[in-house]
Amino acid sequence: MTYLDTVDWRLRGKGLVASHERASGPGTLTIESDGVSGTTRLTELPQWPARVEQLPEGEARDGMASAMWVRAVGPVLRSRAVTREVAVLDDEGKTVVRLDWAEVTGIDPVATPPLVRVSLWPVLGYGRDAKRARKALRAAEGFADVDGDLYDGLLTAAGIVPEEAAAPAITREMPADVAIATALHGFAGVIAVNVNGVLDDIDTEFLHDLRVAVRRTRSLLKLAGDVLPPRLVARYEPDFKWLGDITTPTRDLDVYLLEFDALTAMLVAGEPDDLAPFGELLRAEREKARRTLARALRSQRFTRLIEGWQAALAEIIDRERSEAELSAEALAGQRVRRMVKKVVRRARSITPESPSESVHDLRKRCKELRYLLEVVKPVCDEAAHRAVIKDLKKVQDILGAFQDGEVQSESLRGFAERLQAGNRRPPAATLLAMGELSAGFVDMQLRARHDLTEALERFLGPATHERIKALLP
C-alpha cells in the first residue's frame, strides 16, 4: 500500500486519505473520507508524482481533485500488510466471532515495527460472545482500543509529522540581528526545499513558494537589513535580485497557463478554440524559460548563494550576545511604524487621476508592509495583527487587480506580435480573440481603479488606525 498526498498535505488537511494498492497488476487508486471511499481500478502503473490531469479518470480522481488544486500527489509512505481471518469457536465448535487480524509494516521512507490491528465481527445471534471476546482482547497484554486509523499509526511510527515545518519564530527578547537572521534563514530553507520540485517540474507551486521566499528575503533586507553586517547585505542583495529576475518569466507563463481556461471563458465574441495558437505559444515559451531557469538553479552561482547565505546567517544566530543590544520587539516597533507611515502617506496621495506608476508603487509598499508584519507576528498583539492583515489584504486585492489589468493587457499585445512574427501566421480569429481579452483586462483595471478610492478611505479610517496602534506596545 502506498499512501499519497501533496507536499503540503492538502489531502490530509481536508480529511482525505489517498492510497495506491497493488496486490496484482497495476492495482487500484482509492480515496477515503469519513468512512466513504471511492476506488478506481488502474489499467497501467501510475507515475508519481502526478497532477490531477495525470491521474486516471474515475471516483478516486474526482474525490481528490478539489483538495489537490494544482499540486501533485506523490508517495508519503509505503507499507506492507499480512492479513488473516481468525474464527473464534464456542464449546460446540461453532464460529461465534470472526477476527480480521492485520500486521502492517512501514517499509519506506523508513522501516517500522509491525502494527497489529484486530477488527472483531460478531456472527449474527452471538453478541454476548463478541462482548466476551472483546473483553478478553482488552485484558491481554499489548491490546487496547485504537484511536485514529492505520494511516495515523504508520505516520507516527515512521516519525513523519504531517504538517509543513514552521519557520523558526522570533521572540520579544531576541536581539534584533538574531531575529532578522532567524527569519531570513527560514526563508532560505524554503528556497532550498523547493528547488528539486522546480527542477523536476512537479507542479507550479514549487516555483511559486520559492519566489515568495525570495521576495520576502529582499523585502526584509530592504526594511531591516541594516541590523546585519553591511558587507553581508552588500554581498548577497544583488544575488537575490538575480534569483528573483531569473524566476519571473517562468512564473508569469505558469500563471497564464493556469488561468487559460478562465481566459477562454471570458470570450464573448470569440470561441475558445480561437485561442489555441496562443496556448501553443505560451507552452513553447514556458518550456524555453523553464530550461533557462533550470540551468540557473543548477549553477555554481545559485549553490554558492544558498549555502553561503545560510552559513553566514547561522553565524549571526549563534554568536555571543550583549545585554545592551536592540531587541526584536524594539526593532519591530520602529520598522512597523516607519513602514505604516510610508504606506499611509502614499495611500493618501492616490486620487482617481493619479498615474498608474503611483498606484503600482503603493502596491509594492503594501506588499513590503505585509511581509514585515508576517515576520514580526510573534511580537505583536494577536487579534490586532489578524485584523490589520485582513484590512491590508482588502487593499492589496484591489491593487493587484489594477496591476493585473494593465500588465496583462500590455503582455497580450506582445504575445500577439510574437505570434505574427512566427513561422505560421495566426488566424485572424486568434488575434481578434486576444484583442477581446486585452479589452477585458483594461475594463478590469478601470473597475479596480473605481473600487480603490473607497477601499483606501476605509483603510485610512479610524478603525484601521486603532488596530495598527494596538499592534505593538
C-alpha positions as CSV (number, residue, x, y, z in Angstrom):
1,M,0.0,0.0,0.0
2,T,1.4,3.4,-1.0
3,Y,-0.2,6.4,0.8
4,L,-0.3,9.6,-1.3
5,D,-0.5,13.3,-0.6
6,T,0.8,16.6,-1.8
7,V,4.0,18.1,-0.4
8,D,1.9,20.5,1.7
9,W,-0.5,17.8,3.0
10,R,-3.6,19.2,1.2
11,L,-5.5,15.9,1.2
12,R,-4.9,15.3,4.9
13,G,-6.0,18.9,5.6
14,K,-9.3,18.0,4.0
15,G,-9.7,14.8,5.9
16,L,-8.9,12.6,2.9
17,V,-6.7,9.5,2.7
18,A,-5.5,8.6,-0.8
19,S,-3.7,5.3,-1.4
20,H,-2.5,3.1,-4.2
21,E,-2.8,-0.6,-3.5
22,R,-1.1,-3.1,-5.8
23,A,-1.9,-6.7,-4.9
24,S,-1.6,-7.7,-8.6
25,G,-1.3,-5.8,-11.8
26,P,-1.4,-2.0,-11.8
27,G,-3.6,-2.1,-8.7
28,T,-6.3,0.4,-7.6
29,L,-6.4,4.0,-6.5
30,T,-8.6,4.8,-3.5
31,I,-9.7,7.9,-1.8
32,E,-11.4,7.7,1.6
33,S,-13.2,10.3,3.8
34,D,-15.3,9.7,6.9
35,G,-15.7,6.0,6.1
36,V,-16.8,6.7,2.5
37,S,-14.4,5.6,-0.2
38,G,-14.1,5.8,-4.0
39,T,-12.0,3.4,-6.0
40,T,-10.6,3.4,-9.5
41,R,-9.1,0.2,-11.0
42,L,-5.9,1.1,-12.9
43,T,-5.1,-0.2,-16.3
44,E,-1.4,0.8,-16.1
45,L,1.1,1.6,-13.4
46,P,0.9,5.2,-12.3
47,Q,3.9,7.5,-12.3
48,W,4.4,9.6,-9.2
49,P,4.2,12.5,-8.5
50,A,1.1,13.2,-10.6
51,R,-1.1,16.2,-11.0
52,V,-4.9,15.9,-11.3
53,E,-4.9,15.7,-15.1
54,Q,-2.3,12.9,-15.0
55,L,-4.5,10.7,-12.8
56,P,-6.8,8.2,-14.4
57,E,-10.4,9.3,-14.6
58,G,-12.7,7.8,-12.0
59,E,-14.0,8.1,-8.5
60,A,-10.6,8.4,-6.9
61,R,-9.6,11.4,-9.1
62,D,-12.9,13.0,-8.6
63,G,-12.7,12.7,-4.9
64,M,-9.3,14.3,-4.5
65,A,-9.2,16.8,-7.4
66,S,-10.6,19.8,-5.4
67,A,-8.3,19.3,-2.5
68,M,-5.2,18.8,-4.7
69,W,-5.8,22.1,-6.5
70,V,-2.8,22.5,-8.9
71,R,-0.5,20.5,-6.7
72,A,0.8,17.0,-7.5
73,V,0.3,13.9,-5.2
74,G,3.2,11.6,-4.5
75,P,4.2,8.8,-2.1
76,V,4.2,9.8,1.5
77,L,4.7,6.3,3.0
78,R,4.7,2.7,1.7
79,S,3.6,-0.2,3.8
80,R,3.3,-4.0,3.5
81,A,0.4,-5.9,5.2
82,V,0.0,-9.5,6.2
83,T,-3.7,-10.3,7.0
84,R,-5.6,-13.3,8.1
85,E,-9.0,-14.2,9.3
86,V,-9.4,-15.9,12.7
87,A,-12.5,-17.7,13.8
88,V,-13.5,-17.9,17.4
89,L,-15.4,-21.1,18.2
90,D,-17.7,-22.0,21.1
91,D,-17.7,-25.3,23.0
92,E,-19.7,-26.9,20.3
93,G,-17.2,-25.9,17.6
94,K,-19.5,-23.2,16.1
95,T,-18.0,-20.0,14.8
96,V,-19.4,-17.2,17.0
97,V,-16.9,-14.3,16.3
98,R,-14.6,-13.5,13.4
99,L,-11.4,-11.5,13.8
100,D,-9.7,-9.7,10.9
101,W,-6.0,-9.7,12.0
102,A,-3.6,-7.4,10.2
103,E,0.1,-6.8,10.7
104,V,1.2,-3.8,8.8
105,T,4.9,-2.7,8.5
106,G,6.1,0.6,7.1
107,I,8.9,0.0,4.5
108,D,9.6,3.4,3.0
109,P,10.9,6.1,3.8
110,V,11.8,4.1,6.9
111,A,11.2,0.6,8.2
112,T,8.8,0.4,11.2
113,P,7.9,-2.3,13.6
114,P,4.7,-4.2,12.7
115,L,1.5,-2.5,13.8
116,V,-1.2,-5.1,14.7
117,R,-4.8,-4.2,14.1
118,V,-7.6,-6.5,15.1
119,S,-11.2,-5.9,14.0
120,L,-13.9,-8.0,15.7
121,W,-17.0,-9.1,13.8
122,P,-19.8,-10.9,15.7
123,V,-21.8,-13.6,14.0
124,L,-25.5,-12.8,14.0
125,G,-27.1,-14.0,17.2
126,Y,-23.8,-14.3,19.2
127,G,-23.5,-10.7,20.5
128,R,-22.8,-11.9,24.1
129,D,-19.8,-14.0,22.8
130,A,-18.5,-11.0,20.9
131,K,-18.5,-8.9,24.1
132,R,-16.6,-11.6,25.9
133,A,-14.0,-11.8,23.1
134,R,-13.6,-8.1,23.1
135,K,-13.1,-8.0,26.9
136,A,-10.5,-10.8,26.7
137,L,-8.5,-8.9,24.0
138,R,-8.5,-5.7,26.1
139,A,-7.2,-7.7,29.1
140,A,-4.5,-9.3,27.1
141,E,-1.0,-7.7,27.1
142,G,-0.4,-5.4,24.1
143,F,-4.0,-4.9,23.1
144,A,-6.0,-1.8,23.5
145,D,-8.7,0.2,21.7
146,V,-7.1,2.3,19.0
147,D,-7.7,6.0,18.5
148,G,-7.1,7.1,14.9
149,D,-6.7,5.0,11.8
150,L,-3.9,2.8,10.5
151,Y,-2.5,5.6,8.4
152,D,-2.1,7.8,11.5
153,G,-0.3,4.9,13.3
154,L,2.1,4.4,10.4
155,L,2.9,8.1,10.2
156,T,3.6,8.2,13.9
157,A,5.7,5.0,13.8
158,A,7.8,6.4,10.9
159,G,8.3,9.7,12.6
160,I,6.5,11.7,9.9
161,V,4.8,14.9,11.0
162,P,2.0,15.7,8.5
163,E,2.4,19.4,8.6
164,E,4.6,21.9,6.9
165,A,7.7,22.7,9.0
166,A,7.1,26.0,10.7
167,A,9.8,28.7,10.2
168,P,11.7,29.5,13.4
169,A,9.8,32.2,15.2
170,I,11.4,35.3,16.7
171,T,10.8,36.3,20.3
172,R,10.4,39.6,22.0
173,E,13.7,39.5,23.9
174,M,15.7,38.1,20.9
175,P,18.4,40.6,19.7
176,A,17.4,42.4,16.6
177,D,20.1,41.0,14.3
178,V,19.3,37.4,15.5
179,A,15.6,38.0,14.9
180,I,16.2,39.2,11.3
181,A,18.8,36.5,10.6
182,T,16.4,33.8,12.0
183,A,13.6,35.0,9.7
184,L,16.0,35.1,6.7
185,H,17.4,31.7,7.5
186,G,13.8,30.3,7.5
187,F,13.2,31.9,4.0
188,A,16.5,30.4,2.7
189,G,15.3,27.0,3.9
190,V,12.0,27.4,1.9
191,I,14.0,28.2,-1.2
192,A,16.3,25.2,-0.7
193,V,13.5,22.6,-0.2
194,N,11.6,23.8,-3.3
195,V,14.5,23.6,-5.7
196,N,14.1,19.9,-6.7
197,G,10.4,20.4,-7.2
198,V,11.1,23.2,-9.6
199,L,13.8,21.3,-11.5
200,D,11.6,18.2,-11.8
201,D,8.7,20.4,-12.8
202,I,6.4,18.5,-10.4
203,D,3.9,21.3,-10.1
204,T,3.8,25.1,-10.4
205,E,3.6,25.8,-6.7
206,F,7.2,24.8,-6.0
207,L,8.3,27.8,-8.1
208,H,5.7,30.0,-6.5
209,D,6.8,29.1,-3.0
210,L,10.4,29.6,-3.9
211,R,9.6,33.0,-5.4
212,V,7.6,34.1,-2.3
213,A,10.6,33.3,-0.1
214,V,12.9,35.3,-2.4
215,R,10.5,38.3,-2.3
216,R,10.3,38.1,1.5
217,T,14.1,37.9,1.7
218,R,14.5,41.0,-0.5
219,S,11.9,43.0,1.4
220,L,13.3,42.2,4.8
221,L,16.8,43.1,3.7
222,K,15.4,46.4,2.5
223,L,13.4,47.1,5.6
224,A,15.7,45.8,8.3
225,G,18.9,44.6,6.7
226,D,20.8,47.5,8.4
227,V,21.0,45.5,11.6
228,L,23.1,42.9,9.8
229,P,26.8,43.3,8.8
230,P,26.8,45.8,5.9
231,R,29.3,43.6,3.9
232,L,27.0,40.6,4.2
233,V,24.0,42.5,2.8
234,A,26.1,44.1,0.0
235,R,27.4,40.7,-0.9
236,Y,24.1,38.8,-1.2
237,E,21.5,41.5,-2.1
238,P,22.4,41.5,-5.8
239,D,22.2,37.7,-6.0
240,F,18.7,37.6,-4.6
241,K,17.7,40.2,-7.2
242,W,19.2,37.9,-9.8
243,L,17.3,35.0,-8.4
244,G,14.0,37.0,-8.5
245,D,14.6,38.1,-12.0
246,I,15.6,34.6,-13.3
247,T,12.4,33.0,-11.9
248,T,10.0,35.7,-13.2
249,P,9.5,34.6,-16.8
250,T,8.6,31.0,-16.0
251,R,6.2,32.1,-13.2
252,D,4.5,34.6,-15.4
253,L,3.9,32.0,-18.1
254,D,2.7,29.5,-15.4
255,V,0.1,32.0,-14.3
256,Y,-1.1,32.4,-17.9
257,L,-1.4,28.7,-18.4
258,L,-3.1,28.1,-15.1
259,E,-5.7,30.7,-15.9
260,F,-6.0,29.7,-19.6
261,D,-9.4,28.1,-19.2
262,A,-10.7,31.1,-17.4
263,L,-9.3,33.3,-20.2
264,T,-11.2,31.4,-22.8
265,A,-14.4,31.7,-20.7
266,M,-14.0,35.5,-20.8
267,L,-14.7,35.5,-24.6
268,V,-18.0,36.8,-25.8
269,A,-17.5,37.3,-29.5
270,G,-14.7,34.8,-29.9
271,E,-14.7,31.0,-29.4
272,P,-12.4,29.1,-27.0
273,D,-10.7,27.3,-29.9
274,D,-9.7,30.7,-31.4
275,L,-7.1,30.9,-28.6
276,A,-5.4,27.5,-29.4
277,P,-2.4,29.1,-31.2
278,F,-2.0,31.4,-28.2
279,G,-1.9,28.4,-25.9
280,E,0.7,26.7,-28.0
281,L,2.9,29.8,-27.9
282,L,2.5,30.0,-24.1
283,R,3.6,26.4,-23.7
284,A,6.6,26.8,-26.0
285,E,7.8,29.9,-24.3
286,R,7.2,28.4,-20.9
287,E,9.4,25.4,-21.8
288,K,12.1,27.7,-23.1
289,A,12.0,29.8,-19.9
290,R,12.0,26.7,-17.7
291,R,15.2,25.4,-19.3
292,T,16.9,28.7,-18.7
293,L,15.7,28.6,-15.1
294,A,16.9,25.0,-14.6
295,R,20.4,26.0,-15.8
296,A,20.4,28.8,-13.3
297,L,19.3,26.7,-10.4
298,R,22.0,24.1,-11.2
299,S,24.7,26.7,-11.5
300,Q,27.5,27.3,-9.0
301,R,26.2,30.8,-8.5
302,F,23.0,29.5,-7.1
303,T,24.7,26.8,-5.0
304,R,27.1,29.4,-3.5
305,L,24.3,31.8,-2.9
306,I,22.2,29.4,-0.8
307,E,25.0,27.6,1.0
308,G,27.0,30.8,1.8
309,W,23.9,32.7,2.9
310,Q,22.7,30.0,5.2
311,A,26.1,29.6,6.8
312,A,26.6,33.4,7.3
313,L,23.1,33.7,8.9
314,A,23.9,30.8,11.2
315,E,27.0,32.5,12.5
316,I,24.9,35.6,13.4
317,I,22.3,33.5,15.1
318,D,25.0,31.6,17.2
319,R,27.3,34.4,18.2
320,E,27.5,35.6,21.8
321,R,25.2,38.5,22.8
322,S,25.4,41.7,24.7
323,E,22.5,42.7,27.0
324,A,22.6,46.2,25.6
325,E,21.6,45.1,22.1
326,L,18.4,46.3,20.5
327,S,15.6,43.8,21.0
328,A,13.4,42.2,18.3
329,E,10.4,43.9,20.0
330,A,12.0,47.3,19.8
331,L,13.1,46.8,16.2
332,A,9.6,45.7,15.2
333,G,8.1,48.8,16.8
334,Q,10.5,51.0,14.9
335,R,10.2,49.4,11.5
336,V,6.4,48.7,11.5
337,R,5.7,52.3,12.5
338,R,8.0,53.6,9.8
339,M,6.5,51.4,7.1
340,V,3.0,52.2,8.1
341,K,3.7,55.9,7.8
342,K,5.1,55.3,4.3
343,V,2.1,53.3,3.2
344,V,-0.4,55.8,4.7
345,R,1.4,58.8,3.1
346,R,1.3,57.1,-0.4
347,A,-2.3,56.0,0.1
348,R,-3.4,59.5,0.9
349,S,-1.8,60.8,-2.2
350,I,-3.8,58.5,-4.5
351,T,-6.6,60.1,-6.4
352,P,-8.7,58.9,-9.3
353,E,-6.3,60.9,-11.5
354,S,-3.1,59.5,-10.1
355,P,-0.8,57.9,-12.7
356,S,-0.5,54.1,-12.8
357,E,3.1,54.3,-11.5
358,S,1.8,55.8,-8.2
359,V,-0.7,53.0,-7.8
360,H,1.9,50.4,-8.5
361,D,4.3,52.0,-6.0
362,L,1.6,51.8,-3.3
363,R,1.1,48.1,-4.1
364,K,4.8,47.5,-3.6
365,R,4.8,49.3,-0.3
366,C,1.7,47.4,0.9
367,K,3.4,44.2,0.0
368,E,6.5,45.1,1.9
369,L,4.4,46.0,5.0
370,R,2.6,42.7,4.7
371,Y,5.9,40.8,4.6
372,L,7.2,42.8,7.6
373,L,4.1,42.1,9.6
374,E,4.4,38.4,8.9
375,V,7.9,38.3,10.2
376,V,7.2,40.3,13.4
377,K,3.9,38.5,14.1
378,P,5.2,36.7,17.2
379,V,5.9,40.0,19.0
380,C,2.5,41.6,18.0
381,D,-0.9,41.5,19.6
382,E,-2.5,38.5,18.0
383,A,-6.0,39.9,17.5
384,A,-4.8,43.3,16.2
385,H,-2.3,41.6,13.9
386,R,-5.0,39.4,12.4
387,A,-7.3,42.4,11.9
388,V,-4.6,44.6,10.3
389,I,-3.6,41.8,7.9
390,K,-7.2,41.5,6.9
391,D,-7.6,45.2,6.3
392,L,-4.3,45.3,4.3
393,K,-5.3,42.3,2.2
394,K,-8.5,44.0,1.0
395,V,-6.5,46.9,-0.4
396,Q,-3.9,44.6,-1.8
397,D,-6.5,42.6,-3.7
398,I,-7.8,45.7,-5.5
399,L,-4.3,47.0,-6.2
400,G,-3.4,43.5,-7.6
401,A,-6.4,43.6,-9.9
402,F,-5.4,47.1,-11.1
403,Q,-1.9,45.9,-11.9
404,D,-3.0,42.7,-13.5
405,G,-5.4,44.6,-15.7
406,E,-2.6,46.8,-17.0
407,V,0.2,44.3,-17.2
408,Q,-1.9,41.6,-18.9
409,S,-3.4,43.9,-21.5
410,E,0.1,45.0,-22.4
411,S,1.6,41.5,-22.4
412,L,-1.3,40.2,-24.7
413,R,-0.2,42.8,-27.3
414,G,3.3,41.5,-27.0
415,F,2.2,37.9,-27.4
416,A,0.1,38.8,-30.5
417,E,3.1,40.5,-32.1
418,R,5.2,37.3,-31.5
419,L,2.5,35.2,-33.0
420,Q,2.5,37.3,-36.1
421,A,6.3,37.2,-36.3
422,G,6.4,33.4,-36.2
423,N,6.7,30.9,-39.0
424,R,3.0,30.4,-39.1
425,R,0.8,33.4,-39.1
426,P,-2.1,33.0,-36.7
427,P,-5.7,33.1,-37.9
428,A,-7.4,36.4,-37.8
429,A,-9.9,34.9,-35.2
430,T,-7.0,34.3,-32.8
431,L,-5.8,37.9,-33.0
432,L,-9.4,39.2,-32.6
433,A,-9.9,36.9,-29.5
434,M,-6.7,38.2,-28.0
435,G,-7.8,41.7,-28.6
436,E,-11.1,40.9,-26.9
437,L,-9.2,39.6,-23.8
438,S,-7.0,42.7,-23.8
439,A,-10.1,44.9,-23.7
440,G,-11.4,42.8,-20.9
441,F,-8.3,43.4,-18.8
442,V,-8.5,47.1,-19.5
443,D,-12.0,47.1,-18.2
444,M,-10.9,45.1,-15.1
445,Q,-8.2,47.8,-14.5
446,L,-10.9,50.6,-14.7
447,R,-13.2,48.8,-12.3
448,A,-10.3,48.3,-9.8
449,R,-9.4,52.0,-10.1
450,H,-13.0,52.8,-9.2
451,D,-13.1,50.5,-6.2
452,L,-9.7,51.7,-5.0
453,T,-10.9,55.1,-3.8
454,E,-13.5,53.6,-1.4
455,A,-11.0,50.9,-0.2
456,L,-8.4,53.4,0.6
457,E,-10.9,55.5,2.5
458,R,-11.7,52.5,4.7
459,F,-8.1,51.6,5.2
460,L,-7.2,55.2,6.2
461,G,-10.2,55.4,8.5
462,P,-10.1,55.4,12.3
463,A,-10.9,51.6,12.7
464,T,-7.7,50.5,10.9
465,H,-5.7,53.3,12.6
466,E,-6.7,51.9,16.1
467,R,-5.9,48.3,15.1
468,I,-2.4,49.5,13.9
469,K,-1.9,51.3,17.2
470,A,-2.7,48.1,19.1
471,L,-0.2,46.0,17.2
472,L,2.8,46.7,19.3
473,P,3.5,48.2,22.8
